[in-house]
Amino acid sequence: MKQIRIFDTTLRDGEQAPGCSMDLAEKIEIAQALERMKVDVIEAGFAIASQGDFESVQTIARVLKSSTVASLSRATKKDIDVAWNAVKEANSPLIHTFLATSPTHMQYKLKMSEQEVLDTVSSMVAYARNLCPQVEFSAEDAMRSDPAFLAKAVDAAIRAGASIINIPDTVGYAMPSEMAEMLEYLQKNVENIDNVTLSVHCHNDLGLAVANSLAAVRAGATQVECTVNGIGERAGNAALEEIVMAMHTRKDLYPFECAVETSRISPLSRLVYSILGVNAPMNKAVVGQNAFAHEAGIHQHGVMANRATYEIMTPESIGLMQNRMVLGKHSGRHAVEERLSALGYQLSKEELDLLFARFKDLCDRKKTISDHDLEALALHRLSGIASGTGYRLERFTVNSGNYVTSNAVVSVLHDGERTEEVALGDGPIDAAFNAVDKLIPAPPHSLEDYAIQTISEGKDAQGEAIVKIRCGDRVVTGRGLSTDIVEASILAYINGMNKL
């Protein structure tokens, strides 16, 4: 069977979207989860964008063992050099260089003639190929390009040594039939295109990214570029989970092989949403809260008789497991580790030590620990709260009421030293945040968003607090978890301030 490669760009295109920035630890966590899922290519970032981007690409290249690690670069020697230095230590490095081919981009952005574009493609792909054994060329805004000129650009890239040719629908303009027609045209009019990997990268501006990607696969594409949960610029990218499960479910139309382990989809989706501090839309395909929920009586009756009546895929196929074990204060480390593994989480010994200590602390507050509670502990191990990095909350006291001005006393630990401040505010949360502002030095900033939600059911449910803090053009996300919503809020704010 034809093999369809999955190229994930969550850490590059996904992170470019407003409010989707991640720190290095979070990027590594996602990269390792993608590798465990057996994603073929992981685009770790745009190395020249900043020193932080370079370091994250370089670190991911060093850490991953099996997946190809790519860095994006413009078609310039400086960009390509930086990309190569970032990925060269990877087990399988890839330079992904791009240049626009549409009349709009060539005229207004590049200010280059068609011949200048062709010359640049030839010289820069060749330059990259002399450095790296794998080079991908993307014709930016390909779907608004003249097909004949696009064919010339693709031909030039192949002759210069590109082993992967990417046809992006950069602005989400194409219809599925147009995507198929463009790929068929290129396969008929470009010499040696059968000897390279033909890829597509579709944006979702008209809600057609997944449809266009699947149309491309049917038309001959052998690689699909996508992101977890479809995050990305503007309306986002084609969603990895939707593409993979569409091919998995409709083998009659897509008789192709795909290496991705579908049982890891749900944990990875929740990990990405948690890091970004957002929830999946209820009706999100595959991973939304209602994806496997049935409320209408006729649906419930059908599912009870045979799940296939209304479910075209099973919850288990994407890693949604039914709770098989009750965890509590008498549960041992091995039972916790086994349950985490069943839920799709693999922790290092150090991470498990920290999580188990927090698990035992939670058991003193709750009688029964649900899968949701355990997952929340696993997801929040990256927040820095448990690891002791930066400033840590030691204790707090708040006073609030409808006839008094709210005030809070907060003390934190930093480098072994304890400091304490008191502040007033419009309510207990505002007062606590004002106290933290006094304790943690940071550049001018403002609270852009604050939300709290319950993780599980009951009066003793854990609360997850999420804050977004703006500092100039940068927005960081802080997360906190506790059975006390005030404590969760303070933890989230401290987590965000540590990032600043």
Buried (B, 14 or more C-beta within 10 A) or exposed (E): EEEBBBBBBBBBBBBBBEBBBBBEBBBBBBBBBBBBBBBBBBBBBBBBBEEEBBBBBBBBBEBBEEBBBBBBBBBBEEBBBBBBBBBBEBEBBBBBBBBBBBBEBBEEEBEBEBEEBBEBBBBBBBBBBEBBEBBBBBBBBBBBBEBEBBBBBBBBBBBBBBBBBBBBBBBBBBBBEBBBBBBEBBBEBBEEBEEBBBBBBBBBBBEBBBBBBBBBBBBBBBBBBBBBBBBBBEBBBBBBBBBBBBBBBEEEEBEBEBBBBBBBBBBBBBBBBBBBBBBBEEEBBBBBEEBBEBEEEEBEEBBEEEBEEBBEBEBEBBBBBEEEEEBEEEBEEEBBBEBBEBBBBBBEEEBBEBBBEBBEEBBEEBEEBBBBBBBBBBBBBBBBBBBEEBBBBEEBEBEBEEEEEBBBBBBBBBEEEEBBBBBEBEEBBBBBBBBBBEBBEBEEBEBBBBBBEEBBEEEEBBBBBBBBBBBEEEBBBBBBBBBEBBBBBBBBBBBBBBBB
